[in-house]
Amino acid sequence: MTEDATEELTYSATSTGTRSILPDDMISVEEARKRILQQFSRLEPAGIGLLDAVGQVLAEDVVAGFNIPPLANTAMDGYAVRAQDTAGATYDSPLKLEVIGYLPAGEVYAGALAPGQAIRIMTGAPMPEGSDAVVPFEETDEYGSEVSSSTRTSVRIDVEARPGANIRVAGEDVREGENVLTAGAIIGPAQVGVLASLGHDQLLAYRRPVVAIISTGDELLRPGEPLSPGKIYDSNAFSLAAQVSSFGGIPKILEVARDSVEALRTRIREGLASVDMLITSAGVSRGDFDVVKTVLANEGKIGFWTVKMKPGKPLAFGTFRNANGRTVPHLGLPGNPVSAMLTFELFGRAAIFKMLGKEHAWERPVIRAVTKERIRNTDGRRFYARVILEEEGGKPVVRLTGPQGSGVLTSMALASAFAICPEDAASIEPGEECDVILADRERSFYGPLRTTTAIGY
């Protein structure tokens, strides 16, 4: 967000109270996200252990220091032979070779193979000098023979081996000096395996952002505390922390900020220490207590917006400076639990991905699906309906999770996708298609998916 944009949408305290400068026109989801992302950048690289780096972005090229495999080795259990010694061998007319040794994986044979000789060899063992093929056990008399494999002095060869048969050549996977992984690659299980095969126990990746989360309200209790009249449990802090974690960040839940200037100021200052982003929930709507808006405005540079989306119209965004003078972006979410989660899905996910160096990967897949129920849009905002995505007749269909109120948190728990009703549509009727965001691929339809050009949700 530019400085001018922040000033245009600021909320400031005056000597006589507070005043809100809110534009009459709501901004779009895309415009809000654009302004938010302008305040975020990729975080600095850090040395990270292999398993801790899954999902992060590599910050440097990885060059192989040696071949993999370093030596030619056998791809199967069998006998290392000279291919020419097996010429003409068939099941009807087998050949016999002298067995001069046994070679397990992890050892190197000290001698060399002479004509007419074979070495019993196990998968992964380096090929002995003089050999150029491996005959698998299945094509010898290894099985069914009364001769112990450890004492045998000869082997029957039932097939002719071609040079190179069942051998992995040196450098087949990786060659020395090769650029194996490029900076910008996202680390997954296969990348971890490649790095481990090269002997790396650490890598340089852009670090995970630390995100502080503050819930506000005198009515809030932490899970585990006794429930009392007029109180509710703070679900927002934990659902948002789970989102932060699932998006690749490190959540830091702070104590609830009570509805006083001093309490909220204390929590904000505590939250700004050693974090990359601050999230608050509640206190951003026009009708909310002015104490929240006043503290946010006095402690930082915060804009209060109305975004053309439902649920989640009220949104605050801006920056604070911590005690070290470092700028920390702040995202102020609505207090209703569905609104908080959905706005963080649309804006916080993109911000975390940008800090991770994955700014082009934050969007979830979007498909076209047929709705089985009417999806109503009551007030001209883009409506994100919580739906269950299923298969019917080989095609994706969606059904509402039930009541769609912004306080119905179970609608998020049941949803595997979000169906989008555009701003200019009063409804999507049963049998009509709509864009659907795949929020949970594990519980979504996995058939052939028609992607759409819907960008930015």
Secondary structure, 3 states (H helix, E strand, C coil): CCHHHHHHCEEEEECCEEEECCCCCCECHHHHHHHHHCCCCCCCEEEEECHHHCCCEECCCEECCCCECCCCEECCCEEEECHHHHCCCCCCCCEEEEEEEEECCCCCCCCECCCCEEEEECCCCECCECCCEEEEHHHECCCCCCCCCCCCCEEEECCCCCCCCCEECCCCCECCCCEEECCCCECCHHHHHHHHHCCCCEEEEECCCEEEEEEECCCEECCCCCCCCCCEECCHHHHHHHHHHHHCCEEEECCCECCCHHHHHHHHHHHCCCCCEEEEECCCCCCCCHHHHHHHHHHEEEEEEEECEECCCEEEEEEEECCCCCEEEEEEECCCHHHHHHHHHHHHHHHHHHHHCCCCCCCCCEEEEEECCCEECCCCCEEEEEEEEEEECCEEEEEECCCCCCCCCHHHHHCCEEEEECCCCCEECCCCEEEEEECCHHHCCCCCCCECCCCCC
